[in-house]
């Protein structure tokens, strides 16, 4: 229900306005290759400059799965261990951190379901 496309992305978040950006090795300036599943790739060729976009709901899902829910799990289990069971802070913190291991295993196992919820649109920018 979509085409898999490899896209080379130049991340230049802090380098855009810097006159020395061509001469430094800043970590913010790097090229990554990502693979996305797009609804349509009509009219695209290898080497085209493209714009990738997605729905706000897909971004919100990614933020909740990647950051929101893990924070709730971490803080919730820390509080339960610390105040519910009366454990020391370092043990409670360890339990909270270790709880993220099964969380991310579950996320990994659900990656196909999550992938079906996220769709990307790819369009050429050669006419701009």
C-alpha positions as CSV (number, residue, x, y, z in Angstrom):
1,X,0.0,0.0,0.0
2,X,2.9,2.3,-0.7
3,X,6.4,2.5,-2.2
4,X,9.5,2.2,-0.1
5,X,11.9,5.1,-0.9
6,X,15.4,5.8,0.3
7,X,16.1,9.5,0.8
8,X,19.4,11.1,1.7
9,X,18.8,13.9,4.2
10,X,21.3,16.6,5.0
11,X,20.8,17.8,8.6
12,X,22.3,21.2,8.9
13,X,20.3,22.5,11.9
14,X,23.0,24.8,13.4
15,X,25.1,25.3,10.3
16,X,22.8,27.1,7.9
17,X,23.9,30.7,8.6
18,X,27.5,29.9,9.6
19,X,30.2,31.1,7.2
20,X,32.6,28.3,8.3
21,X,30.1,25.5,7.8
22,X,32.0,24.1,4.9
23,X,35.2,23.7,6.9
24,X,34.1,22.2,10.2
25,X,33.1,18.8,11.4
26,X,30.1,19.8,13.5
27,X,27.9,17.0,14.7
28,X,24.8,18.9,13.6
29,X,26.0,18.8,9.9
30,X,25.7,15.3,8.7
31,X,24.0,13.2,5.9
32,X,21.7,10.4,6.8
33,X,19.8,7.9,4.6
34,X,16.3,7.1,5.7
35,X,13.8,4.7,4.2
36,X,10.2,5.8,4.1
37,X,7.0,4.3,2.8
38,X,5.2,6.9,0.6
39,X,1.7,6.9,-0.7
40,X,2.9,7.9,-4.2
41,X,6.3,8.5,-5.9
42,X,4.9,9.4,-9.3
43,X,7.1,11.8,-11.2
44,X,10.2,11.3,-9.0
45,X,13.6,10.2,-10.2
46,X,16.9,9.3,-8.5
47,X,18.7,12.5,-7.6
48,X,15.6,14.8,-7.4
49,X,15.4,17.2,-4.5
50,X,12.2,16.4,-2.6
51,X,10.1,17.6,0.3
52,X,8.9,15.0,2.7
53,X,5.8,15.7,4.8
54,X,3.4,13.9,7.1
55,X,0.3,14.5,9.0
56,X,0.4,16.2,12.4
57,X,-1.3,13.1,13.9
58,X,1.7,11.0,12.8
59,X,4.1,13.4,14.4
60,X,2.1,13.3,17.6
61,X,2.0,9.5,17.6
62,X,5.8,9.4,17.2
63,X,6.3,11.9,20.0
64,X,4.1,10.0,22.4
65,X,5.5,6.6,21.6
66,X,9.1,7.9,21.7
67,X,9.0,10.3,24.6
68,X,5.6,10.7,26.3
69,X,4.7,7.2,27.2
70,X,8.2,6.2,28.3
71,X,8.4,9.3,30.6
72,X,5.0,8.3,32.2
73,X,6.3,4.7,32.6
74,X,9.6,5.8,34.1
75,X,8.1,8.4,36.5
76,X,5.2,6.1,37.4
77,X,7.3,3.1,38.3
78,X,9.9,5.3,40.1
79,X,7.1,6.8,42.3
80,X,5.5,3.4,42.9
81,X,8.8,1.9,44.0
82,X,9.9,4.9,46.0
83,X,6.6,5.8,47.7
84,X,4.5,2.7,47.4
85,X,7.2,0.1,48.3
86,X,9.4,2.5,50.3
87,X,12.6,1.6,48.4
88,X,15.7,3.8,48.3
89,X,15.9,6.4,45.6
90,X,18.7,4.7,43.7
91,X,16.8,1.4,43.6
92,X,13.6,3.2,42.6
93,X,15.5,5.0,39.8
94,X,17.0,1.7,38.7
95,X,13.6,0.1,38.5
96,X,12.2,3.1,36.5
97,X,15.1,2.9,34.0
98,X,14.9,-0.9,33.7
99,X,11.2,-0.6,33.0
100,X,12.1,1.1,29.7
101,X,13.7,-2.1,28.3
102,X,10.4,-4.0,28.1
103,X,8.6,-0.8,26.9
104,X,10.9,-0.5,23.9
105,X,10.8,-4.2,23.2
106,X,7.0,-3.8,22.9
107,X,7.4,-0.8,20.7
108,X,9.8,-2.8,18.5
109,X,7.4,-5.7,18.3
110,X,4.6,-3.2,17.3
111,X,6.7,-1.4,14.7
112,X,4.6,-2.7,11.8
113,X,1.4,-1.5,13.4
114,X,3.0,1.9,14.1
115,X,4.3,2.0,10.6
116,X,0.8,1.5,9.2
117,X,-0.3,4.6,11.1
118,X,2.4,6.9,9.7
119,X,2.3,7.9,6.0
120,X,4.7,10.2,4.2
121,X,4.1,12.4,1.2
122,X,7.0,13.0,-1.1
123,X,7.0,15.7,-3.7
124,X,9.6,17.1,-6.0
125,X,11.0,20.6,-5.4
126,X,12.7,21.0,-8.7
127,X,10.1,23.6,-9.9
128,X,10.7,25.9,-6.9
